[in-house]
């Protein structure tokens, strides 16, 4: 009593982008039904132009440069939270609430109760200022509990399928999407000694650790262990141990927790839902940090996010270089 809730729906892209498999229009219809049932106003934000510039173009440009991007991290920081905080000012609101599976424990960003659905990995770019105004209502609930509540209150969403991949791709193959947006530049596939083994179809269409689809006849299997953008060469090896490393560096680091002293002992995760590994984090050059893990990690990939944890708390994270 005495407060107002405003619902927000972001239109980030058109269904046609996902070759007819998009659910943007259907999602808007359901958002309107939910707002009507809750008797709250619904703010519809058309952010398609910004989303293309900040997320889709970033996604394509990263692959052009030979790195593997993490669009969900960029989207959360540069789109969802930025736009939500603009609306917070517009309505002179006190808080924003999102459907992320994460926890905000007294300005500490933590993993959600439901570890299988936890999304805190993608939120490591949040600041203390943002956390002070953010609520994660689903953080203490299992996804099964959320579905039961939606069904109990007859919300028009409880039977929806779950999205598991890049939103603007749906279940579409990344290679198909990239081939529509990047002109292939063929080049040589070489081994560690520089011997030419075959031809590749364009560096953007391969990722570190990849085994299938390299198309090298004879001996093998081969794994992608590197890319030489200047010479347009794909480097492969038939020794899987060449994918293992205990040392790498990160930049564009954001520290959610400001109480950090170096060298810092923490756990590190280099992919969503990957195993957390004990590591020591040291300051390197300006704006960069050197990571040394307790045991080797497989296929540490440029452009992906390395997120630092202390138990279930996210201390911060950065981009692998």
N, C-alpha and C positions, 0 to 999 in steps of 0.2 A: 504494500500500500504506500502510495506517495512516490513511486518511481515508474519510469517508462522504459519499455524494451522496444528496440527497433531491429528488425531483421534485415540482413544484407545479402544480396545475391550478386555475384560477380560474373559478368559475361566476358570470358577470356578469349573464346574462339568460336568459330562456326562449326556446326556438325559436319559440314562437307570436308573439313580439314582431315577428319578421321574416316574419309571414304564412306560416309553414310552410316558409320557405326557410332557416331557421337550421340550424346544424350543431353546436349546443352538445352535445347528447347523443352524436352521432357523434364529436365531438372528444374527449369524455371517454372513450369506449370506446377510441379510438386511444391516448390518453394512458396508459390502463391497460395496453394492449398493449406500448407502448414501455417503460414502467417494468418490466413483467414480463420483457421481453427483456433489458433492462440489469441486471435483478436489483437494483432499487433501490426503496425505499418511495416511495409517492405520496401527497402531502398534498393533499386536495381542500378548497378553501376556498369556501364558499357566501357570495358577496359581492353577491348580487342586490339586497338592500335598499340597501346603500351605493352601489352602482353607479347605481341609479335616482336616489338623492338627489344624488349628486355629479356625475354625468355626464349622464344623460337629462334630469333636471329642469333642470339648468344649460343644456342644449341648447335645451329648449323655452322657458325663461324669457328666454334671450338673444334669441331670435327675437321674443318678445313685446315686448321693449324696443327692437326695431328694429335690433339688431346681429347680425352673422354670427359665430357661435362657432367655436371650434376644439376639438372634444371630445377628439381624440386627445392633445392637449397635457395637458389636465386629467386624462384617464384615466391617462396614464403617471405623472404626478406624484402625484396624489391616490389612485389605486387600485393600480396594479401595483407601483410602487416602495415605496409606503408599506406595503402588505401584505407584500411580500417582506422588507422590513427588520424587520417585526414577527416574521416567521418566522425571520429570521436570529438575532434575540435568543432566540427560543424554543428553537432548536436549538443555540445558542451556536456558530453557524457562523462561518467566516472570510470567506466571500465569497458573493455571489449571482451567478448567470450567467443572462443572458437571450438570447432569440433575435433581438434587435434588430440590424439592420444598421447598426452604428456602431463607432467605435473609441475606446478609452480609452488614450491614449498618455501614461503617467506623469501621470495626473489631468487630462489635456487631452482634452476631448470633441471628437472629430474625425469627419469623414465616413468612411463605409465605402469599401472598395475598389470595390464594386459601386455606382456612382453612380446607376444606374437604380433600385436598391432601397434606397438610403440612407435611414435613418430618424432621423438625428441632429437634423434640424429639429424633431422633436416632443419632443426630450429636453432642450431648452435650460433647463428649470427645475431640472435636477439641480444638486446642490451638490458642493463638493469632498469633503465628508464621505461623500456617497453614492458618488461616483466612486472613492474610496479602497477601497471594498468591492465594486465592480462589475466584472464581466468580460463582454465581448461576444465570444464565441467565433466568431461568423459575420462579424465585421468585416473580416477579411482574405481572405474568400472571395467568389467570385462566386456568385450564386444557382444557376447551372447546376452549379457544383462541389458545392454543398450537396446538390442533388438527386441527383447521381451518388453521393455518399457515402451518402446515405439508401438508395439502391437497392442499393449494394454491400453494406451491412450489413443489408439486408432489413428496414428499418424500415417500419412500416405507414403511412407518410405520404408517400412520395416521389411518388406520383401525384396528390396533392391539387391541387385548383384553388386559385388564389391569390385572396386577398381584396384588393380595391382601394379599398374605400369605407368609410364609417362602419359599424363592425361590427354595431351593433344595427339597421341599416337594410338590410344586404346590398345587393341591387340595387334595392330599393324606392325609389320616387320620394320625395324629401324633402318635396315639397309635399303628397303624400298623407298622410305621417306627421304633418306639422304640422296639416293640416286636421282630423285626428282628435283633436288635443290643444289646438288653439287655436280659439276661436270667432271667425270672421271679422267684422271691423268695416269695412264699406265706406266709401269716402271718395273725394275728388276727386284726379284726376291733373292736375297743373298744369305749365306751362312756367316758364322762368326769370323771366318777367315777371308771373307769377301768373294767367295766363289758364287757365281750366278747359278741359281737352281731352277728358276722359273720366272714368270711374269705375274705381277699383281694387278688388280683391277682399279687401284686407286687407294692411297694410304688411309683416307677417311673411313674406308669400309672394313678396317681391321682394328682390333684392340689387343692390348698386351695380355698374353696368356691364352689367346685364341688358338684352338687346334683344328677345328673343323672349318672347311671352306677355303683353306689355303691353296689346295689343288697342286700339290707337288707330288709327282709320281715317283715310284721306286722306293728308296729308303724313307724311313719315317717311324712314327709320326713326328711332325714338326710343330713347334710352338712359336708364336710371335713373341719375340723378346725385346724388340725395339723398332723405331722408325727414324729414318734419316730424311727429314723434310727437304733439306738443301739438295741432296742427291736423288730425292724421290725413290728411296730404297726401303724395302721392308726386310728387317733382319729377323731370321728364324734360327732355331736350334732344335736338335732332336734330344737334347738333354734337359729334362724338366727341372733339374736343380738350378738351371740358369735363370729361372723365374723367381728364385728365392732371394730375399734380401733382408738385412736387419737394420740398414741405415738408409734414410732418405730425408728430404727437407720439405717444409711447407711454408707458404706465405699467405698473405691476406688473412692473417689470423685474427679472430675475434675472441676475446676472453669474457665469457659470461660472468664468471667469478673473478672479482678483482683481487682476491687474496691469493696471488700466485707468486711463489719464489722459485728461483732457478739455481741449479738444475731441479726440474720438477719430476717427481715420480708419479706416474698415472697409468691408467689403462687406455689403450688406443684402439679405435675401430676404423678400418679403412673402407668399409662398404656397409651399406644398410643391412642389418641383421647378421653381419659377420661376427666372428668370435672376437672378443676383446682380449688384447694382449698387453702384458705389462711392458712399460717403456720408460725411458728417461728422455725428457724434453729439455734441450739447451738452447739458449739464444745463439743465433748465428750472426749473419750480416743484418743490417738494419731491416727490420720488418720480416725477417726470416727466422725459422727455428729448425734445429737439427733433431731428428728423432732416432733413437736407438732402441730397438725392441729386444725383449728377453729371448725370443725365439724367432726364427725367420718367418717372414710373411710372403705369401705367393702373389705374384702379379701386382705389385704396387704400381698404380697407374696414374700418370700425369692428368691433372684436371679433376680427379675424384677428391672427395672430402675425407680428411683424417680428423676424427672427433675424439676429444680427450675426456676421460671419465675418472671420477673418484667414486667408486661403488656405483650407485645409480645416478649420481649428480653429473651433469655435463659442465665441465670446467670451461670448455671453449673448443675451437677447431679451426682448421685452415685448409687450403688447397694444396694438394701434392704437386711438387715441381720436379 
